[in-house]
Amino acid sequence: MNFLTVFRNITLIDGTGREPIINAAVAVREGKIIYAGKARHWQPSYEEDVINLDYAGKYLLPGLIDTHVHLSGSGEPDSQFKTDAGSMTLKILNNARRNLAAGITTVRDLGGWNELEFAVRRSIQRGEFSGSRLMLAGRFISITESGADHYEGMYRIADGVEEVRKAAREQIKHGADLIKLGVTGAVLVEDGVPGATHFNADEIRAAVEEAAKFNKRVAAHAHGIDGIRKAVRAGVHSIEHGTFLHQGPDVIEEMSKRGTFLVPTLKAGWDVINGDTPQVPRWIVEKSIPIQGDSVKSLRLANEAGVPIAMGSDAGTPLNRHGENGLEVYWMQQAGMKPMDALVSSTSLAAKVLGWDSQLGSVEENKIADFWVVDENPLDDLRRLADKKLIRAVFLDGKLAACQPTDSYPKAILAKDCLSVMN
Ligand SMILES: [Zn+2]
């Protein structure tokens, strides 16, 4: 079916960092954006059928890209993701749907569960269910440590260069788009020491080399400065968390020079600290509180030094629920980023860390039509990005993937499995 969908009377926030364009129009044909800009410069074609969608007074922006989530977690207060395989598969699918319904059209999963996320992705790709576009790392590759017992289906233990190579190859065999490496200890492992380096430089290099053979990237979980330094020098593409990065001005400089991304994941810490629930184990609260200031400081310094920043909420961690990921953008602003810069970190820059920037991340001609429409300007208050009442509609591949349950749309533009934004 060849028809045009034209989004009219919108204010366009295109995700590139450009000033919003008022009185804009966006035109979509077969899932691709063929026009985005001032309405008066739009030349309609008279040869094809047109579906006009009037969004007077509303804002259209690229779907958010969350570069760090765990679909296998739903914000369980005790961080116990574990359940039987059937329930886990449904949990992963449900979380992919919740993200999409909330305007997060792409998520990068950095630690799945028993390869079930690949089955979920195949099902979404076949069109059986709606869900966010998924970039998957498969398992979290780690040295021998107790995290593997706590998150049994998520970890792949590998010690030494040869095992790291094999572990990376396994993930790629399962369909991984990138490799996730646990370079330091973790907060959400009871006896984990976030500052402690786990992998040696040669092991990290082996992962980067192995990934590069298959044109894949490496995302390094790293809190401590020694681990961050080793990972950056080994050529990883992103530092996840980067809590103690502020302790190494030389590392900040190197990241800026190399273009190594920082994914700060502030929301994970804030949700535990502000959560006020007795269900969160004491050790999680006690480990989270003292280091939140470090995370904030590291983001501020990295941003000032020109390190590229990408939004990652770490959704799945205690009380950090899928669909509220947009709040990470707000926390990034609170840590010192300008509202537009924080938004770009969640759109075009986030697409860049994925390597999907030629297709995604902005509302521009020739990109895939993944975007959403919201009732109020998110740049005036970034918390609006996570306010379901304000989400009008979410489009994936140019099809209506989610909308307010009270709104009605022409059948031709509906996704087969159209969701409610209140999901
Ligand atoms: Zn994580």
Residues whose N, C-alpha, C, O or C-beta is under 5 A from the ligand:
A	BS01	ZN	D314
